[in-house]
C-alpha cells in the first residue's frame, strides 16, 4: 500500500487552515512537518512549523510525520512528542556517536512514536 505524507512547508500562512483542510479532504495519509533550526540547515522553520502543527491538531485527525533537521534532536523530540506524531525522523549526522543515535531511537520509541528514514551512517 502506498501512503502519502504531504509537506506543508511552503504553505502560505494566510491560507494554511484552508489548505490543511483541503489536504484532509483529499485524503492525504500524513502531514509532513519540516522542522529546521537555522543551524543544522540554513533555513529556520521552528515558529512556522509549531503554528502549522497546532492548526493540524485543531482541525484534523490526520497523523503527523515530523522531520527534524536540527542540531539538538532531543529538544525537538520532547517538543513534538507533545503533539502525538506517528513518526519522527532525524538526521543521523546530527548525532555525535552511534550510541547517541541509538539512545534517541529508543527514546522516540518509548514515547510511542515510530522512527523512520535512517540511511547509511557516518559511523
C-alpha angles and dihedrals in degrees: 000000000000119000126195122217107191118207114222093188096114098040112127111244094233092057100034097110093047094047094045090051091047091052090052091051088049088056102244108180097218140008108233112217113199107202114190124175101199089243108067087038126013098246120081115210100155097116095038093051093047089053094046092046089053090051092050092050091049099049107022144050093201110125121255124236109197119201111194116204094172142118098228099053097171093054091056094042087057092048098045097040084071088067091057097235120189093220137025121190123188133177115256088215088068090068127079098217145009088254093056090049091051091048090053091048091052091045091054091047091050087056087059093250129129120239119216147173105037110165130183111318129224090233 
